[in-house]
Amino acid sequence: GFSGVSNEWLIKVQDPNMPFMLKNAHIYFFGALVAAPTAMAPWDGGLDGFGPTAVSIVCLNAVTGLSVSFVLKYADNIVKSFST
């Protein structure tokens, strides 16, 4: 619940003059910073053994995240919960 509300606040309230895709880039950059230590782990990283199917699932989840941010821009968290 808290993450949905905080994402909605970041998209709608935080700097309303900033372009929408730049806001998404800021949110995804923070996620990449959090995930970077796992990718650089000494046991060949968290991406060891990823095949084409796993890469396509990761890309599909990224597209889903972008579509959720579009929903949050024009609707609220309740609509997002029913749409995903």
N, CA, C and O of each residue as an XYZ file, in Angstrom:
336
protein
N       0.790     -1.183      0.000
C       0.000      0.000      0.000
C       0.846      1.268      0.000
O       0.578      2.207     -0.750
N       1.884      1.284      0.860
C       2.711      2.487      0.981
C       3.456      2.776     -0.317
O       3.587      3.934     -0.713
N       3.945      1.725     -0.985
C       4.691      1.954     -2.222
C       3.790      2.522     -3.321
O       4.225      3.371     -4.098
N       2.542      2.060     -3.391
C       1.613      2.606     -4.379
C       1.299      4.063     -4.140
O       1.251      4.864     -5.074
N       1.084      4.407     -2.862
C       0.796      5.799     -2.522
C       2.018      6.681     -2.783
O       1.882      7.796     -3.286
N       3.210      6.185     -2.441
C       4.406      7.003     -2.668
C       4.696      7.166     -4.155
O       5.136      8.234     -4.578
N       4.456      6.123     -4.962
C       4.624      6.269     -6.416
C       3.635      7.264     -6.990
O       3.990      8.076     -7.844
N       2.387      7.204     -6.522
C       1.385      8.162     -7.000
C       1.785      9.581     -6.625
O       1.619     10.504     -7.421
N       2.311      9.761     -5.422
C       2.757     11.097     -4.993
C       3.924     11.571     -5.848
O       3.964     12.736     -6.243
N       4.879     10.684     -6.140
C       6.024     11.070     -6.967
C       5.591     11.477     -8.366
O       6.142     12.418     -8.937
N       4.604     10.774     -8.925
C       4.194     11.057    -10.297
C       3.313     12.295    -10.378
O       3.468     13.100    -11.295
N       2.381     12.463     -9.425
C       1.408     13.551     -9.527
C       1.843     14.845     -8.853
O       1.631     15.925     -9.406
N       2.446     14.759     -7.677
C       2.664     15.957     -6.865
C       4.078     16.507     -7.004
O       4.269     17.719     -7.099
N       5.055     15.630     -7.016
C       6.455     16.050     -7.040
C       6.769     16.732     -8.375
O       6.759     16.082     -9.421
N       7.042     18.008     -8.342
C       7.430     18.820     -9.500
C       6.514     18.584    -10.708
O       6.896     17.880    -11.642
N       5.307     19.168    -10.697
C       4.344     18.914    -11.779
C       4.795     19.436    -13.150
O       4.222     19.042    -14.166
N       5.802     20.307    -13.202
C       6.269     20.820    -14.494
C       7.311     19.921    -15.148
O       7.652     20.125    -16.313
N       7.820     18.931    -14.422
C       8.817     18.016    -14.982
C       8.146     17.085    -15.986
O       7.045     16.599    -15.724
N       8.781     16.824    -17.132
C       8.196     15.892    -18.103
C       7.986     14.505    -17.495
O       8.757     14.050    -16.649
N       6.935     13.860    -17.945
C       6.520     12.576    -17.378
C       7.604     11.508    -17.516
O       7.867     10.777    -16.561
N       8.227     11.405    -18.670
C       9.237     10.374    -18.879
C      10.491     10.631    -18.046
O      11.184      9.682    -17.679
N      10.793     11.881    -17.745
C      11.918     12.188    -16.868
C      11.626     11.733    -15.445
O      12.520     11.253    -14.747
N      10.379     11.883    -15.014
C       9.986     11.358    -13.695
C      10.158      9.840    -13.655
O      10.667      9.296    -12.676
N       9.735      9.164    -14.714
C       9.916      7.717    -14.781
C      11.394      7.350    -14.748
O      11.776      6.370    -14.108
N      12.219      8.120    -15.426
C      13.656      7.844    -15.424
C      14.230      7.979    -14.025
O      15.086      7.186    -13.635
N      13.779      8.961    -13.264
C      14.259      9.123    -11.889
C      13.851      7.929    -11.029
O      14.661      7.420    -10.254
N      12.621      7.487    -11.157
C      12.142      6.354    -10.360
C      12.891      5.079    -10.743
O      13.294      4.314     -9.866
N      13.081      4.841    -12.044
C      13.784      3.638    -12.477
C      15.262      3.692    -12.121
O      15.866      2.651    -11.860
N      15.860      4.884    -12.103
C      17.268      5.014    -11.723
C      17.465      4.589    -10.276
O      18.442      3.912     -9.956
N      16.544      4.982     -9.396
C      16.630      4.562     -7.999
C      16.517      3.038     -7.892
O      17.244      2.415     -7.118
N      15.628      2.452     -8.650
C      15.503      0.996     -8.646
C      16.762      0.309     -9.148
O      17.148     -0.741     -8.635
N      17.409      0.905    -10.158
C      18.655      0.338    -10.669
C      19.775      0.446     -9.633
O      20.605     -0.457     -9.527
N      19.805      1.527     -8.879
C      20.811      1.669     -7.822
C      20.628      0.606     -6.741
O      21.604      0.066     -6.218
N      19.388      0.314     -6.417
C      19.113     -0.709     -5.405
C      19.479     -2.099     -5.933
O      19.957     -2.936     -5.167
N      19.264     -2.358     -7.218
C      19.520     -3.683     -7.795
C      20.972     -3.901     -8.205
O      21.380     -5.041     -8.424
N      21.763     -2.830     -8.315
C      23.143     -2.953     -8.793
C      24.008     -3.874     -7.937
O      24.765     -4.662     -8.505
N      23.944     -3.824     -6.610
C      24.801     -4.758     -5.843
C      24.513     -6.225     -6.128
O      25.427     -7.048     -6.084
N      23.273     -6.568     -6.417
C      22.947     -7.958     -6.749
C      23.539     -8.345     -8.097
O      24.027     -9.463     -8.263
N      23.501     -7.438     -9.052
C      24.037     -7.732    -10.376
C      25.556     -7.863    -10.353
O      26.130     -8.538    -11.208
N      26.214     -7.224     -9.382
C      27.678     -7.278     -9.286
C      28.156     -8.248     -8.211
O      29.305     -8.171     -7.775
N      27.305     -9.140     -7.789
C      27.644    -10.077     -6.719
C      28.787    -10.996     -7.160
O      28.927    -11.275     -8.351
N      29.595    -11.463     -6.222
C      30.761    -12.282     -6.591
C      30.407    -13.660     -7.150
O      31.275    -14.318     -7.723
N      29.165    -14.118     -7.002
C      28.781    -15.429     -7.523
C      28.191    -15.303     -8.927
O      27.156    -15.906     -9.210
N      28.818    -14.547     -9.793
C      28.420    -14.296    -11.183
C      27.176    -13.428    -11.283
O      26.539    -13.379    -12.335
N      26.828    -12.753    -10.217
C      25.739    -11.796    -10.261
C      24.371    -12.442    -10.264
O      24.231    -13.658    -10.391
N      23.373    -11.602    -10.120
C      22.012    -12.088    -10.094
C      21.476    -12.441    -11.464
O      20.373    -12.977    -11.573
N      22.232    -12.152    -12.516
C      21.762    -12.394    -13.880
C      22.357    -13.662    -14.476
O      22.153    -13.942    -15.657
N      23.094    -14.437    -13.672
C      23.705    -15.664    -14.166
C      22.624    -16.675    -14.530
O      21.746    -16.974    -13.720
N      22.692    -17.193    -15.740
C      21.743    -18.201    -16.172
C      20.481    -17.653    -16.809
O      19.569    -18.425    -17.108
N      20.395    -16.352    -17.025
C      19.215    -15.785    -17.679
C      19.231    -16.178    -19.144
O      20.181    -15.883    -19.868
N      18.181    -16.838    -19.569
C      18.027    -17.190    -20.972
C      17.107    -16.201    -21.663
O      16.699    -15.209    -21.059
N      16.775    -16.458    -22.923
C      15.896    -15.552    -23.663
C      14.509    -15.409    -23.030
O      13.914    -14.332    -23.083
N      13.998    -16.468    -22.442
C      12.676    -16.393    -21.810
C      12.715    -15.466    -20.606
O      11.815    -14.647    -20.422
N      13.750    -15.590    -19.788
C      13.856    -14.738    -18.603
C      14.054    -13.283    -18.985
O      13.479    -12.394    -18.356
N      14.859    -13.029    -20.006
C      15.071    -11.651    -20.460
C      13.763    -11.067    -20.985
O      13.474     -9.896    -20.735
N      12.974    -11.847    -21.698
C      11.698    -11.333    -22.208
C      10.726    -11.059    -21.065
O       9.946    -10.110    -21.143
N      10.754    -11.867    -20.005
C       9.891    -11.610    -18.848
C      10.308    -10.323    -18.153
O       9.450     -9.548    -17.728
N      11.603    -10.083    -18.030
C      12.096     -8.839    -17.413
C      11.651     -7.639    -18.240
O      11.185     -6.642    -17.688
N      11.791     -7.729    -19.553
C      11.370     -6.620    -20.422
C       9.859     -6.405    -20.348
O       9.397     -5.264    -20.348
N       9.102     -7.470    -20.287
C       7.649     -7.352    -20.168
C       7.257     -6.688    -18.851
O       6.325     -5.884    -18.815
N       7.958     -7.017    -17.777
C       7.689     -6.372    -16.495
C       8.052     -4.887    -16.522
O       7.383     -4.075    -15.882
N       9.102     -4.529    -17.254
C       9.450     -3.115    -17.391
C       8.356     -2.354    -18.133
O       8.007     -1.238    -17.747
N       7.814     -2.944    -19.190
C       6.714     -2.319    -19.932
C       5.471     -2.207    -19.047
O       4.753     -1.209    -19.107
N       5.217     -3.221    -18.231
C       4.091     -3.165    -17.301
C       4.262     -2.030    -16.302
O       3.295     -1.340    -15.978
N       5.481     -1.830    -15.812
C       5.747     -0.729    -14.894
C       5.501      0.626    -15.529
O       4.964      1.527    -14.883
N       5.889      0.782    -16.796
C       5.627      2.042    -17.491
C       4.132      2.263    -17.692
O       3.649      3.387    -17.562
N       3.395      1.193    -18.009
C       1.947      1.351    -18.193
C       1.267      1.686    -16.864
O       0.299      2.447    -16.844
N       1.754      1.136    -15.768
C       1.203      1.475    -14.454
C       1.444      2.947    -14.140
O       0.573      3.606    -13.573
N       2.610      3.470    -14.499
C       2.867      4.887    -14.238
C       1.955      5.778    -15.080
O       1.555      6.850    -14.626
N       1.622      5.352    -16.298
C       0.660      6.125    -17.092
C      -0.721      6.111    -16.441
O      -1.415      7.128    -16.429
N      -1.118      4.957    -15.900
C      -2.405      4.883    -15.201
C      -2.392      5.795    -13.987
O      -3.366      6.503    -13.730
N      -1.292      5.784    -13.235
C      -1.212      6.620    -12.039
C      -1.213      8.110    -12.369
O      -1.647      8.930    -11.560
N      -0.727      8.454    -13.558
C      -0.712      9.874    -13.918
C      -2.133     10.409    -14.086
O      -2.425     11.538    -13.690
N      -3.003      9.609    -14.666
C      -4.344     10.097    -14.995
C      -5.447      9.557    -14.077
O      -6.571     10.056    -14.108
N      -5.138      8.548    -13.266
C      -6.135      7.978    -12.364
C      -5.514      7.889    -10.970
O      -4.549      8.592    -10.673
N      -6.056      7.044    -10.135
C      -5.500      6.929     -8.787
C      -5.098      5.486     -8.513
O      -5.171      4.619     -9.384
N      -4.674      5.261     -7.285
C      -4.139      3.975     -6.889
C      -5.195      2.874     -6.918
O      -4.858      1.717     -7.170
N      -6.441      3.195     -6.673
C      -7.512      2.196     -6.702
C      -7.699      1.663     -8.125
O      -7.832      0.455     -8.324
N      -7.710      2.554     -9.101
C      -7.843      2.134    -10.499
C      -6.660      1.270    -10.909
O      -6.826      0.282    -11.624
N      -5.450      1.646    -10.452
C      -4.268      0.851    -10.752
C      -4.388     -0.551    -10.174
O      -3.978     -1.517    -10.817
N      -4.934     -0.678     -8.988
C      -5.079     -1.987     -8.362
C      -6.035     -2.886     -9.147
O      -5.814     -4.093     -9.245
N      -7.081     -2.307     -9.698
C      -8.019     -3.103    -10.491
C      -7.502     -3.389    -11.886
O      -7.918     -4.377    -12.493
N      -6.612     -2.566    -12.420
C      -6.150     -2.754    -13.789
C      -4.967     -3.709    -13.898
O      -4.691     -4.225    -14.981
N      -4.268     -3.949    -12.797
C      -3.099     -4.836    -12.904
C      -3.344     -6.174    -12.273
O      -2.460     -7.031    -12.280
